[in-house]
Amino acid sequence: MTTRMAIRWGIMLRALCASLALASFACASGPRPSSSLARAEGTLAGYDYLTFVTGGTKATDALPLIIGLHYSGATPEAILADYDQIDFPARIVLPRGKYPRPSGSSWFPKGYGELAAAEQVKLTFEVKDEVLAFIEAAAQHYPTTGKPILNGTSYGGDLSYLIAIHHPERVAAAFPVAARFPAEWLPAASTCGPNCPLVYAMHGDQDAIVPIDGGRRAAQQLASLGYRVELHEYVGITHDFSAQMKSDLTAQVRAVLAAAQ
């Protein structure tokens, strides 16, 4: 692809994302580079997935488990490169959403964004429980050290955020990107006291699909309940998982694992 063609593609895709707004809530800002990491496939708890190990380890080694949840319309293959800076020992597991889309899959069926608020909350929590069952199945299926670390973008970010808040005892940390956490999802109170896992939310300040104001409110509300939530804002970034976010994710996961030793 020529430079001019690449620029045109990026402009067209960003325009499409903005025009679709919440109907295309999880539209990302462009295709990601592919990765040459060796990987395997499988199915657990009703979800297909890809997995690979890092840091020169073997698939049979006991390793920290990192779960990556793709954005809507994507595939596990599309986000492989999001983890190519991870050079320390870990197992990356990337499940595939169950609902087909023209360019990949989603975690939710068509029409999810148009549901009435109560119906959407109900469906969101049902899918959250399904994804949590997958995470626990993966942790049992593979030799695993410590609790899983979650990462996700857009709809995938929503689910990683939701699991960390409503099941804090099940995860070591969560890194939601460009994610929502509306007031309807708030718990009545924190259930983890001083042992809440880190929720390190990353959000572009130019996100027109999931505006950052909602992320700011959610982080403040959750922190006031006692959760360990940090919102990190990225200047000039739209609805995307940027290169700086990827570097920050890598560094923060390394810190979480080091602190657990």
N, C-alpha and C positions, 0 to 999 in steps of 0.2 A: 504494500500500500504506500503511495507517495505521501509526502508530508502534507501536500494540499488536500488530498483525499482524506487523510486522517483528521485534519482540522475540520473539514466539512462534516465528516461523520460525527465528531464530538459536538459540533454546534447543533446539528440536527437532533441528536439524541437528547441533549440537554433541553432543547425546546420541547421535544415530545414529553419528557418527564414533567416539565413545568405545566404544560397544558393538561396533562392527565390528572395532576394533583393527587388527591387521595385515592382516586380510582386506580392509579398506578403507584400506590404508596411506596412500594419497594423497588421502583425502577432505579437502577444504578446508573452512574454517569458514563459508563463505557465498558467495553470488554477488557478483561484483565489479562496480563501476559500469562502464557501457559507455564507449567513447571515441569522439570525433568525428574522430580522425585519419584522413586519407585513406590508403587502403591498396590494394595490388594482391595478386593471388593467383598461384600458380604451383606447379609440381611439379619437384623435383630429387632425384635418387638414390632414387627411390621414395617420397618424402615430399611430401605437399601442404603448402603453407605460405601464410602472409600476410606481407606486408612493407610497411613505410612508412619515410619518411625524416623527420628532425627538424631543427630549427635553421634553418628557412627554406631548406633545400637542395633540389636537384632529384634525381630518381631516377637521372639520368645522371652525377651527380657522384661522384668518388672519395671514399669515406667510411669511417670506422671501422665495423666490423661487430659488432653485438650479437645474439647468438642467445638466444632465450628458450624454455625447455622447460616446457610446462604440467604441472600436476599430473594424476593419473589421474582420468578422468571429465570432464575439462575440454576446452576447445577453444582455438585461438589467439585467437578473438574474446573469450573469457572473461577473458583476461589482458592485453588491450590497454591497459587503464587502469594496469597496473603500470608502464608506461613513459611516462605522460603528464606527468611532471615533467622529462623529458629535453628541454631546450631548446637544447642544443648540437648541432652537426652530427653525425649518426650515421645508420646504416641499421639498423633493427630487423627481424629475420627470425624468425618464429614458426612452426616446423614443427608438424604435427599427428601425434600417435601413430597407428600403423597399426591398432590393435585397438579395435573399436567398444565403447562402453559406453552405457548408457541415456541419459546426459546429455552424452556427448562421446566421447572416445577415451583410450586408454592406450598406453603404450610397450611393455607386456608383455601376453601373452595371459591369458585367465582361468585361474585355478589357479596362477599364478606364485608367489603367496605360500605355497602349500601344497607346493611342490616340495621334494625333499630338498636339503640344503645344496649338494652338489656339482653337482646339476642346475641349481639356481638360479644358482650362480656362472657356470656355462657359458653359460646363456641371457643373463644380465646382460651378460657380456662380448661376446656376439654382437650384442646390441642396441647396446651402446656403440660397436662398430665400425661399425654401420650409421648411427648418428647422426653419428659422426665423418665418415663419407663424405659425408653431407648437408652438414655444416658446411664441408668443403673444397670441395664443389661450389658452395655459395653464395658462398664467397670467390672462386672462379674466375669464376662467372657474373656477379657484380656488380663494378663498379670499387671496389676495397677498399684502404684504407690500414692498414698494420699487421696484427697477428694478431687473430683473433676474440676477443671477450669473451663468456663464457658466463654465463648465469643460469638457474636452474631451481628449481622448488618440488616437494618431496616426491619422487616417482619422477623427475621432471625434474631435481630437485636432485641425486639420486643420480648421474644420468648426467653432469651437468656436473662434479661432484666427481671422478668416475671418469676422465673424459677428461683433466681437468687434471693428475691425478696420474700416469696411465699414458702420457700423451702431452703432457708439459709443453712441448715444443718447438713444439706446434701452436697454443697459445693465449696470449693476453696476460694474462688473469686469469679467475678463475671466482668466481661468487657463488652457491653452493648454499644453499637455504633449506629448513629442516626435513628435512634429508637424512640418510641413513645412509652409513656407510662401515665395514662390518664387517671383522673381522680377516682374513676369507677374501679380501678385495680388496686387502690390503696388498701392495705390491711388496717384493722382497727388499732393494732399496736405491734411493736416489735416482739418477736419471739426468740431473738438470739442474744439479747443483752449486750454484754461487752465482747461477745464472740462472733459478732456479725461478720460475714465475709466482705471483702472489699468489692464494691461495685464501682468500676472505673469507666464511667460513661464518656463517650467521645462523640462530638457533634459539631458539624460545620455551621458557622454563624450565618451563612448564606443559603441554608437549606430551605427551599421553597415548598418542598413536599411534606416534610415534618419540621415545621418551624422550631427554632431552638428555644423560643419562649416557653413552650410546653415542657421541654427538658429541664429548663431552669426551675420552673415551678415544682416539677416532680422531685428533683434533687433536694430542694429546700424542704418540701413536705416530708420526704422520707428521712432526711437527716434529723428533722424535728422529732420524728418518732423513735430515733435512736439507731437507725441504720447507718452503716458506714458507706455512704454514697458520695462520690466525687464526680462533678461534671467538668470535663475539659473541653474548652471551646477552641475551634480551629478557624482562624481568620481567613475569609475568602473561600472557604470550602463549601460546596453545595451538598446535595444528598449523595454522599460518597464515602468510601473508605480510602482515605488518601495515603500517600507514601509516608507522611509523617505519622499518621495514625498507626500504620503498620510498624514503624520503628518503635513507637511508644508501646504498642501492644507487646512486642518482643521483649523490650526492656522491663516492662511491668510484670510479665509472666515470669521472667527470670528472677525478679525480685521476690515474687510470691513464693516461688519454689525454694529460693535460698532461705527465706524466713521460716519455711516449714521444716528445714533440716535441723 
